[in-house]
Every structure is written in structure tokens, then in C-alpha cells.
Amino acid sequence: MPKIKTNRAAAKRFKRTATGKYRFNKSHASHILTKKTRKRKRELRKAQIIDGTDMKEVRRLLPNG
């Protein structure tokens, strides 16, 4: 049997927490920041926890954690 491969694109975007959830950073925070409000930029800095509806897909992409 071949080994199960990790999706490298997903591995760079998601990190697993100690409780088994997945954390990710929001997009749109790197450039063209002048037109975005202070509040919006501040919210983009915060890491988010993946929604339960997407958990099955992320687990499939990251089988080894």
C-alpha cells in the first residue's frame, strides 16, 4: 500500500490546535491596505478557527495532522 500524502497547499494554510480544531489566517491583509478601514485590518490580523462544516474536507487534505 502506498503512503497517504498530505496536501502541501493545505499544510501551509492550516495548523492543528491541541483540541483537534484547525486554525487559519485570513486573506486580504497583505496589500492595498489604504482603502480598508482600521477595524477591518485589525480583524484580518486575528487567526480564525475553521467551521465545522469544512472540517471533513480539511481532515481529508491533512491526514497526518
C-alpha positions in Angstrom: 0.0 0.0 0.0 1.3 3.5 -0.8 1.5 6.1 1.9 -1.2 8.7 2.2 0.1 12.1 1.1 -0.6 15.4 2.8 -1.9 18.2 0.6 1.0 20.6 0.8 -1.1 23.7 0.0 -3.4 22.9 2.9 -0.5 22.2 5.2 0.8 25.7 4.7 -2.5 27.3 5.5 -3.9 25.3 8.4 -2.4 24.4 11.8 -4.0 21.9 14.1 -4.7 23.1 17.7 -4.3 20.9 20.8 -8.1 20.2 20.9 -8.0 18.9 17.3 -9.5 22.0 15.6 -7.8 23.8 12.7 -6.6 27.4 12.8 -6.0 29.6 9.8 -5.2 33.2 9.0 -7.5 35.4 6.9 -6.6 36.6 3.5 -6.6 40.2 2.0 -4.3 41.6 4.7 -1.1 42.0 2.7 -1.5 44.9 0.2 -3.9 47.6 -0.9 -4.5 48.4 2.7 -5.2 52.2 2.3 -8.8 51.6 1.3 -9.5 49.2 4.1 -10.7 50.5 7.5 -8.7 50.3 10.7 -11.3 47.9 12.1 -11.2 45.6 9.0 -7.4 45.4 9.1 -7.4 44.7 12.8 -9.9 41.9 12.3 -7.8 40.4 9.5 -4.8 40.0 11.9 -6.7 37.5 14.1 -6.4 33.8 13.4 -9.7 32.0 12.9 -10.9 28.5 13.7 -12.3 26.5 10.8 -16.0 26.0 10.7 -17.4 22.5 11.5 -18.9 22.2 8.0 -15.5 22.4 6.4 -13.8 20.1 8.9 -14.3 16.9 6.9 -12.6 18.4 3.9 -9.6 19.7 5.8 -9.2 16.3 7.6 -9.0 14.7 4.2 -6.4 17.1 3.0 -4.3 16.7 6.2 -4.5 13.0 7.1 -1.3 13.1 9.3 -2.3 16.0 11.4 
